[in-house]
Amino acid sequence: MLSPKAPVIIVGAGPAGLSLALYLAQHDVNVLIVETFTEENFLEQVPRTGSIHPSTLEMFDDLGLYQHLEPRGLIAPTFQFWDREHGRMIAEFDHEVIKGDTKFPYVLQCERLKVIEQAMKMLRTYANVAVRMGTTLESFTQDADGVVANVVNEAGEREDIPGSYIVSGEGGRSAIRKGADIAFEGYTYPDQVLTVSVVYDFDKHHGYAYRNYISDPDQWANLFKWTQPERWRVHFGTSMDDDPERLLSEEHCQAQMQHFIPIGKPYEIVHRHLYSSHQLVASSFNAGRALLTGDSAHVNSPIGGVGMNSGVHDSINLGEKLVAVLRGEADASVFDRYTRQRRHVAINHVKKITERNKRLINDKDPASRQKNHDMLARTANDPKLARDYILNTSLFTSLDEAAAIQ
């Protein structure tokens, strides 16, 4: 018989996993976090994801996390769409139009690494949270009473860890999803994304907002300011056939940046990264006592910055249901509702928002491009349309729809 104090095992210390851990810890649930990274290299991960939407800021505020992140981030009240082909701004959206809907009428530009660093610091203050760094999940088993995680610990030893439930916050290659035989359905985009991080004042010299989506029939781009001092991240679409070594070379990255905006001298490049982009959704987010959250349940194009945000939303939704079940206030059927709610969001909001954003900035047909640009300008200039647009892209609309699903 499983001990009533057996923890919920959360595999993966990313934003989704740690948000769930914080929620459970604050509701007196025992938690065990299993993370492959060690204490020494946990914060040496590839820098990525920087836009935290107002709906997620509300959740972080409830967790007590926001107060630690706000001083380390940049408040971004506006975002812009640009036409790179003609060198003009198409539309600017201002979160001021949703000030009556939220206490956070802005996006916080704050890197994923800062989020997980602060969340982990908070979690280590809870007596009901244990953290196993340098530990890799190999497989798991489950029965009516609980789960057993089969791991390799930091000493290289195999170990079996019992728990009440096991949650995958592992990301797109989730061993739990594969072990539960849950299909991951969708497609991979036929291009790679080259990310180049530079030190340069794009806002002061060229009038860019902190978040910019740049339309170009030849090569789409995104531009984000992500930290102080003046660090900006530029994303470029590239061919899947291009040689990764060439794409990541200093010569190529400098050429891309000079083509983007020539400044008469070399850019100070501080980081470069290449990745593929997918649109994949798990066929179910639950299988018995195995549960999925964040990228293990759905991965998507990063254009729009909704991936990490929707993963945090998954976790708060799942946390509420886990607490209810563990307290005897609900039965396990609520996890089927979790799948219905969050899979609806993944397909009908996250996927649609990111696919639409990709089309808007990568459309090659002149007539279609002009129609899209006119639509964006008209929407941005109409307060009601702009409010609806931002409530949707900030995922508030998705939360309302999910809550209505039984």
Residue pairs with C-beta under 8 A, 6 or more apart in sequence:
1 145
2 145
2 146
2 162
2 164
3 162
5 30
6 30
6 146
6 162
6 163
6 164
7 29
7 30
7 31
7 32
7 130
7 163
7 164
8 24
8 29
8 30
8 31
8 32
8 163
8 164
8 165
8 166
8 167
8 322
8 326
9 32
9 34
9 147
9 149
9 161
9 163
9 165
9 166
9 167
10 17
10 20
10 21
10 31
10 32
10 33
10 34
10 167
10 169
11 17
11 34
11 35
11 137
11 149
11 166
11 167
11 168
11 169
11 170
11 175
11 176
12 34
12 35
12 168
12 169
12 170
12 171
12 294
12 296
13 33
13 35
13 37
13 42
13 116
13 120
13 131
13 169
14 112
14 116
14 169
14 171
14 294
14 295
14 311
15 49
15 112
15 115
15 116
15 119
15 294
15 308
15 311
15 312
16 169
16 293
16 294
16 295
16 308
16 311
16 312
16 314
16 315
17 33
17 167
17 169
17 293
17 294
17 315
18 33
18 115
18 116
18 119
18 120
18 123
18 169
19 59
19 60
19 63
19 65
19 119
19 311
19 312
19 315
19 316
19 319
20 167
20 169
20 293
20 315
20 316
20 318
20 319
21 31
21 33
21 119
21 123
21 129
22 63
22 64
22 65
22 119
22 122
22 123
23 63
23 315
23 316
23 319
23 320
23 323
24 31
24 319
24 322
24 323
25 31
25 123
25 126
25 128
25 129
26 63
26 64
26 126
27 319
27 323
28 128
29 128
29 322
29 323
29 326
30 128
30 129
31 123
31 126
31 128
31 129
31 130
32 129
32 130
32 131
32 132
32 161
32 163
33 123
33 129
33 130
33 131
33 132
34 132
34 135
34 136
34 137
34 149
34 151
34 161
35 42
35 131
35 132
35 133
35 134
35 135
36 134
36 135
36 136
37 45
37 133
37 134
38 133
38 134
38 154
39 133
39 134
42 116
42 120
42 133
43 113
43 117
45 112
45 113
46 273
47 111
47 112
47 113
47 197
47 226
47 233
47 271
47 273
48 111
48 112
48 195
48 273
48 302
49 111
49 112
49 302
49 305
49 307
49 308
50 109
50 110
50 111
50 112
50 224
50 226
50 233
50 305
51 76
51 107
51 108
51 109
51 211
51 224
51 305
51 309
52 60
52 69
52 73
52 107
52 108
52 109
52 110
52 115
52 308
52 309
53 107
53 305
53 306
53 309
53 393
53 394
53 395
54 95
54 98
54 102
54 104
54 105
54 106
54 107
54 394
54 396
55 102
55 309
55 313
55 394
55 395
55 396
55 399
56 308
56 309
56 312
56 313
56 395
57 66
57 102
57 104
57 108
58 102
58 103
58 104
59 312
59 313
59 316
60 66
60 69
60 312
61 67
61 103
61 104
63 122
64 122
65 115
65 118
65 119
65 122
68 118
68 121
68 122
69 108
69 110
69 114
69 115
69 118
70 108
70 110
72 110
72 114
72 118
73 108
73 109
73 110
73 114
74 108
74 109
74 110
74 210
74 225
74 226
74 227
74 228
75 106
75 107
75 108
75 109
76 106
76 107
76 108
76 109
76 209
76 210
76 211
76 225
77 94
77 95
77 96
77 105
77 106
77 107
78 92
78 93
78 94
78 95
78 209
78 210
78 211
79 92
79 93
79 107
79 209
79 210
79 211
79 212
79 213
80 89
80 90
80 91
80 92
80 93
80 208
80 209
80 211
80 212
80 213
81 89
81 90
81 91
81 92
81 212
81 213
81 214
81 215
81 360
81 361
81 373
81 376
82 88
82 89
82 90
82 208
82 212
82 213
82 214
82 215
83 89
83 90
83 214
83 215
83 216
83 369
83 373
84 214
84 215
84 216
84 221
84 260
85 215
85 216
85 217
85 218
89 207
90 215
90 373
90 376
90 377
91 373
91 376
91 377
91 379
91 380
91 381
92 209
92 380
93 379
93 380
93 386
93 389
93 390
94 386
95 105
95 106
95 107
95 390
95 394
96 105
97 105
97 383
97 386
97 387
97 390
98 105
98 387
98 390
98 391
98 394
98 396
99 105
101 387
101 391
101 396
102 396
107 210
107 211
107 305
107 394
109 210
109 211
109 224
109 225
109 226
109 227
111 226
111 227
112 308
115 308
120 131
123 129
123 131
124 131
132 151
132 153
132 154
132 161
133 154
134 153
134 154
135 151
135 152
135 153
135 154
136 151
136 152
137 149
137 150
137 151
137 170
137 175
137 176
138 150
138 151
138 152
138 158
138 175
139 150
139 175
139 179
140 147
140 148
140 149
140 150
140 166
140 176
140 179
140 290
141 147
141 148
141 150
142 148
142 166
142 288
142 289
142 290
146 162
146 163
146 164
146 165
146 289
147 162
147 163
147 164
147 165
147 166
147 289
147 290
148 160
148 161
148 162
148 163
149 160
149 161
149 162
149 163
149 166
150 158
150 159
150 160
151 158
151 159
151 160
151 161
152 158
152 159
153 159
164 289
164 326
165 289
165 290
165 291
165 322
166 176
166 289
166 290
166 291
167 176
167 290
167 291
167 292
167 293
167 318
168 174
168 175
168 176
168 177
168 290
168 291
168 292
168 293
168 296
168 297
169 293
169 294
169 296
169 311
169 315
170 176
170 295
170 296
171 294
171 295
171 296
171 299
172 184
172 278
172 280
172 295
172 296
172 299
174 292
174 295
174 296
176 290
176 292
176 296
177 184
177 282
177 292
177 296
177 297
179 290
180 287
180 288
180 290
181 287
182 282
182 283
182 284
182 287
182 292
183 282
183 283
184 280
184 281
184 282
184 283
185 280
185 281
185 282
185 283
186 278
186 279
186 280
186 281
187 278
187 279
187 280
188 276
188 277
188 278
188 279
189 276
189 277
189 278
189 279
189 301
189 358
190 240
191 237
191 238
191 239
191 240
191 277
192 237
192 238
192 239
192 240
192 242
192 244
192 247
192 274
192 275
192 276
192 277
193 235
193 236
193 237
193 238
193 274
193 275
193 276
193 277
193 302
194 235
194 236
194 237
194 238
194 247
194 248
194 253
194 256
194 272
194 273
194 274
195 233
195 234
195 235
195 236
195 271
195 272
195 273
195 274
195 275
196 233
196 234
196 236
196 253
196 256
196 257
196 267
196 269
196 271
196 272
197 226
197 231
197 232
197 233
197 234
197 269
197 270
197 271
197 272
198 231
198 232
198 234
198 257
198 267
198 268
198 269
198 270
199 229
199 230
199 231
199 232
199 267
199 268
199 270
200 230
200 232
200 263
200 267
200 268
201 230
202 208
202 223
202 225
202 232
202 261
203 209
203 210
203 225
206 261
208 223
208 225
210 224
210 225
211 223
211 224
211 225
211 305
212 222
212 223
212 224
213 222
213 303
213 357
213 360
213 361
214 220
214 221
214 222
214 223
214 361
215 360
215 361
215 362
215 363
215 369
215 372
215 373
216 361
216 362
217 362
217 363
217 364
217 366
217 369
219 236
219 237
219 238
220 236
220 237
220 358
220 361
220 362
221 234
221 235
221 236
221 237
221 260
221 361
222 234
222 235
222 303
222 361
223 232
223 233
223 234
223 235
224 232
224 233
225 231
225 232
225 233
226 232
226 233
231 270
234 256
234 257
234 260
235 302
235 303
236 256
236 260
237 362
238 247
238 274
240 276
244 274
246 252
247 274
248 272
248 273
248 274
250 269
253 269
253 272
254 266
254 267
254 269
257 267
257 269
258 267
277 300
277 301
277 302
278 299
278 300
278 301
279 299
279 300
279 301
279 351
279 354
279 355
280 298
280 299
280 300
281 297
281 298
281 343
281 346
281 347
281 351
282 292
282 296
282 297
282 298
282 343
284 292
284 339
284 343
285 291
285 292
285 293
285 297
285 314
285 335
285 338
285 339
285 342
285 343
286 292
286 335
286 336
286 338
286 339
291 318
291 322
291 335
291 338
293 311
293 314
293 315
293 318
294 308
294 310
294 311
294 312
294 314
294 315
295 307
295 311
297 311
297 314
297 342
297 343
297 346
298 310
298 343
298 346
298 350
298 351
299 307
300 306
300 307
300 346
300 350
300 351
300 354
301 354
301 355
301 357
301 358
302 354
303 354
303 357
303 358
303 361
304 353
304 354
304 357
304 393
306 349
306 350
306 353
306 354
306 393
306 395
307 350
307 354
309 395
310 345
310 346
310 349
310 350
310 395
310 398
313 342
313 345
313 395
313 398
313 399
313 402
314 342
317 338
317 341
317 342
317 402
318 338
318 342
321 330
321 334
321 335
321 337
321 338
324 330
324 334
325 331
325 332
325 334
325 335
337 405
337 406
340 405
340 406
341 402
341 403
341 405
342 402
344 401
344 402
344 405
345 395
345 398
345 399
345 401
345 402
348 398
348 401
349 392
349 395
349 397
349 398
349 401
350 395
350 398
353 392
353 393
359 372
360 372
360 376
363 369
363 372
378 385
379 385
379 386
379 389
380 386
380 389
391 397
392 398
